[in-house]
Amino acid sequence: MSDPEQRVHRQLLFVYGTLMEGFNRSWQKTLGAKPIGKGTMVARLYDLGEYPGAVLAPGASDRVEGELYELRAGTGRAHADFNVCNKTKSRVALAFGFRQNGAWMSQGWWNIESGRCQKIMVGKLSETRYYLYANAKVGTWVLNGPFRFCAKNDAFQVQGNGNCETRGYQTLGFREILVGNNSTYTYEIYQPGQ
């Protein structure tokens, strides 16, 4: 038997749904993931909107079919960031809302080219909800929602989300993004009807 200090710990990743073979797997190259084979996990799937969420359910009869990958050394620890990937056909301008030390904050703009990703917040995510507003630089669609934050046409960083107009800003409706207890998160923007 080898010395415990000499053992190599394999870092494995289980994927399911659209992360499997046959779908866009750009994540595989990014992580340097090597396919091992098919796999299952005892879990239940829940409808989370755009994607299903799997929750481990020991003792349950439900199984989620998927694939198992080995990660290259050094990729097992997640990069703790909030990332946005532009899956539309045009560049988008993005604004971001969040809570920091109990205060509402909003900032923008990030211009994200088609097919590219951008780190919006660096570091471990400490909240369970973040907020996005995006508009197409070509076309008329907007990603928005009912959560109000202050913004302006030029680069901005604003503390507080009330009395926007009296402080020289405009009020925009942002979409709520539920990240749960994840320390890192990637949101993908798709053009309506895409």
C-alpha positions in Angstrom: 0.0 0.0 0.0 1.3 3.5 -0.9 2.1 6.2 1.6 -1.2 8.2 2.3 0.7 11.5 1.5 1.5 10.1 -2.0 -2.1 9.2 -3.0 -3.6 11.0 -5.9 -7.1 12.2 -5.3 -9.2 12.2 -8.4 -11.5 15.1 -8.8 -14.8 13.9 -10.4 -17.7 15.8 -11.8 -21.2 14.4 -12.5 -23.3 16.1 -15.2 -26.8 15.6 -16.5 -29.3 17.1 -18.9 -27.9 19.6 -21.5 -24.4 19.3 -20.1 -24.2 15.8 -21.5 -22.7 14.5 -24.8 -24.7 15.6 -27.8 -25.2 19.2 -26.5 -22.8 22.2 -26.4 -20.0 21.1 -24.1 -17.7 24.1 -24.1 -17.5 23.7 -20.3 -15.6 20.4 -20.9 -12.7 22.2 -22.6 -12.7 25.0 -20.0 -12.4 22.6 -17.1 -10.1 20.2 -18.9 -12.6 17.5 -18.1 -11.9 13.9 -19.4 -15.0 11.7 -19.9 -15.1 8.5 -17.8 -18.5 7.1 -18.7 -22.2 7.0 -17.9 -23.4 7.3 -14.3 -26.5 7.7 -12.1 -27.1 9.5 -8.9 -29.9 9.0 -6.4 -31.7 12.4 -6.7 -34.9 14.2 -7.5 -35.2 16.7 -10.3 -37.0 20.0 -9.7 -38.3 22.5 -12.2 -36.2 25.7 -11.7 -37.3 27.4 -14.8 -34.7 27.3 -17.6 -32.9 24.3 -16.2 -33.8 21.4 -13.9 -32.1 21.2 -10.5 -31.1 17.9 -9.0 -31.2 17.4 -5.3 -29.6 14.4 -3.6 -32.3 12.2 -2.1 -30.6 9.3 -0.3 -33.0 6.3 0.1 -35.2 7.5 -2.7 -36.0 5.4 -5.7 -35.5 8.3 -8.1 -32.4 8.2 -10.2 -30.8 10.9 -12.5 -28.9 9.6 -15.5 -25.8 11.4 -16.5 -22.1 11.3 -17.3 -19.0 11.2 -15.1 -15.9 13.3 -15.9 -12.4 13.6 -14.3 -11.2 17.1 -13.8 -7.6 18.1 -14.5 -5.5 18.9 -11.4 -6.3 22.3 -9.9 -9.8 22.7 -11.3 -11.7 21.0 -8.4 -12.0 24.2 -6.4 -14.6 26.4 -8.0 -13.7 29.8 -9.2 -15.9 31.9 -6.9 -17.4 34.5 -9.2 -20.7 35.6 -10.8 -20.3 35.2 -14.6 -22.6 36.1 -17.4 -22.4 34.4 -20.8 -24.0 36.0 -23.9 -25.6 33.3 -26.0 -27.4 35.8 -28.2 -26.4 36.9 -31.7 -25.5 40.4 -30.8 -23.5 42.3 -28.2 -25.4 43.1 -25.0 -25.0 45.8 -22.4 -25.4 44.5 -18.8 -26.1 46.1 -15.4 -25.8 44.2 -12.1 -27.7 44.7 -8.8 -26.8 43.1 -5.5 -26.7 43.6 -1.7 -23.3 44.5 -0.1 -23.0 44.9 3.7 -26.8 45.3 3.9 -27.0 48.0 1.3 -28.4 47.7 -2.2 -25.9 48.4 -5.0 -26.1 48.6 -8.8 -23.4 49.1 -11.3 -22.9 48.9 -15.1 -22.2 48.7 -17.9 -20.5 45.6 -19.2 -20.6 45.2 -22.9 -20.5 41.4 -23.6 -19.9 40.3 -27.2 -21.9 37.5 -28.7 -20.6 34.1 -27.6 -18.4 35.5 -24.8 -18.6 35.4 -21.0 -17.7 38.1 -18.5 -16.9 38.0 -14.8 -19.3 40.5 -13.2 -18.5 39.9 -9.5 -15.2 38.4 -8.4 -15.0 36.4 -5.2 -17.3 34.1 -3.2 -21.0 34.9 -3.6 -22.4 35.8 -0.2 -26.0 36.4 -1.2 -28.6 33.9 -2.6 -30.1 36.4 -5.1 -28.5 38.8 -7.6 -30.2 41.0 -10.2 -29.5 41.6 -13.9 -30.6 44.0 -16.6 -29.5 43.6 -20.2 -30.3 45.1 -23.5 -29.3 44.2 -27.0 -27.0 46.6 -28.9 -28.7 45.5 -32.1 -32.4 44.8 -31.9 -35.0 45.8 -29.4 -35.1 43.1 -26.8 -34.4 43.6 -23.1 -33.7 41.3 -20.2 -35.5 42.8 -17.2 -37.8 42.2 -14.3 -39.8 43.8 -11.5 -36.9 44.6 -9.1 -36.0 48.3 -9.2 -32.5 49.6 -9.2 -30.9 52.9 -10.1 -28.9 53.3 -13.4 -27.7 55.8 -16.0 -26.6 55.6 -19.6 -22.9 56.1 -18.8 -20.8 53.9 -16.5 -22.3 53.9 -13.0 -22.0 52.5 -9.5 -24.9 53.4 -7.2 -25.5 52.7 -3.5 -29.3 52.5 -2.7 -32.2 51.6 -5.0 -34.6 54.4 -4.0 -35.3 58.0 -5.1 -33.3 57.3 -8.3 -34.6 60.2 -10.3 -34.0 62.8 -7.5 -30.4 61.6 -7.4 -29.8 62.0 -11.1 -30.4 58.4 -12.2 -33.2 56.5 -13.9 -35.1 53.5 -12.5 -34.7 50.2 -14.3 -36.4 46.9 -13.6 -33.9 44.1 -13.1 -34.5 40.3 -13.2 -33.9 38.3 -10.1 -31.4 35.5 -10.4 -31.6 32.9 -7.7 -28.1 31.4 -7.1 -29.0 29.6 -3.8 -26.0 28.7 -1.7 -23.6 28.5 -4.6 -20.3 30.3 -4.1 -20.0 30.7 -7.9 -22.6 31.1 -10.6 -22.9 31.5 -14.4 -26.0 33.0 -16.0 -26.5 32.5 -19.7 -28.5 35.2 -21.7 -30.5 34.0 -24.6 -32.4 36.2 -27.0 -36.2 35.8 -26.7 -37.4 33.1 -29.1 -33.9 31.7 -29.5 
